[in-house]
Amino acid sequence: MTMDAAPLATSPSTHPANSGEVLAFIHIGDLHLTDAKQRNFLDFLAIVAQIEIECASMVDLVVLPGDNADNGLPGQYALAATALKMLSIPVHAIPGDHDMEQGGLDAFYAILQSDLLPHSKTIRGVRCLFLDTSGSGHGGPDFRLGSDQVAWIDRELREAMQRNESSIVFTHTYPADLKGDGETDAFNALMAAYDVALVDMGHTHYNELGNDGRTIFAATRSTGQIEEGPVGYSVATLDRGIVSWRFKALDDAFPFVMITAPADHRLLRRREQAVDGIADVRAVVLGSRAIVRVACQVDEGDWIPMTLAPDGRVWSASVPITSSRLVTVTVKAFDETGRPGQHRINAATAAYQPPVRVRNGSDAASVGAWPDNGIFATQLGPNRNGKPSS
């Protein structure tokens, strides 16, 4: 396995425009369903109900990242299918190692009615690739792609770039965990060659974000086997090449605010994503009640009203930015009852010098703790054998 330590990408010629739209999706972490009496099934029901009631009009898809059925049994998949009937949003499920414990994925496909993997779908100008890394069918973390799937990924990403589409890859685990000969290097090379914006994953059982200076790697904690923090789900967006990610605890109130631009300095993928002079601050606000006021603030400056785009999804405002290395951008929204929601990031200016990034498809590129976004960096889960990181 090669390790490439390098600065941020600088070539804007490979930066797809994303059609100016914002793709938003929700990731419900590994379910590990066993029976209807267990807490994880009740939590899953509550999560699905909340998403449908509060978020359905504002998100484009829901992702299940594998390990849906703890033992790959039909009855366990039936529990998932029952809960998912509440959702009007498209659901895309992929398998993990636990889904393979019965030696195959027949029940996964028959009961969850998932599209045959791998498959892709273009949503709001973003090519979304859904992969099967479940391996040979013996259970356990024998993660593999196979040569046919590697070739398919190559074709899909090449076509996306030719069509000026951004790309997101959904897979169960970090590329570094792949066991097939040369597969990690091949996967990493494809992510770099085609400027993949985000690799979205499960498996870790903890929230984690990595940034190798080209691609963001996002792992969301388990729903069924909880090692840290409260139960919930993650919300991610892609806005003209800028990745934003935030964990939503199930008990947290709405409205839920998500800044989609500018990029937080931890998620800066290329130098032109730094703010310079004037920043285009953009956000989406989730919640079933009407939003009556949204405003943004830079550092301790005045609150600037934001306006809603005609599509009813994105709030925006143009704000002046000082020459500081990092600037704090806050967006606050109020619904019709007066209840507030808020999100805050630290955006980079042109003066910011990003750290050198490790590029090997592992958690070596982790951005570390980010408590405001639900990341504790304790790494309690199967990737770290339940031990705090050093």
Buried (B, 14 or more C-beta within 10 A) or exposed (E): EEEEBEEBBEEEEBBBEBBEBBBBBBBBBBBBBBEEEBEBBEBBBBBBEBBBEBBBEBBBBBBBBBBBBBBBBBBBBBBBBBBBEBBEBEBBBBBBBBBBBBEEBEBBBEBBEBBEBBBBBBBBBBBBBBBBBBBBBEBEBBBBBBEEBBEBBBEBBEBBBEEEBBBBBBBBBBBBBBBBEEBBBBBBBBBBBBBBBBBBBBBBBBBBBBBBBBBBBBBBBBBBBBBBBBBBBBBBBBBBBBBBBBBBEEEEEBBBBBBBBBBBBBBBBBBBBBBBEEBEBBBBBBBBEEBEBBBBBBEEBEBBEBEEEEEEBBBBBEBEBEEBEBBBBBBBBBBEEEEEBBBBBBBBBEEBEBBEBBBBBBBBBBBEEBEBBBBBBBBBBBBBEEEEBE
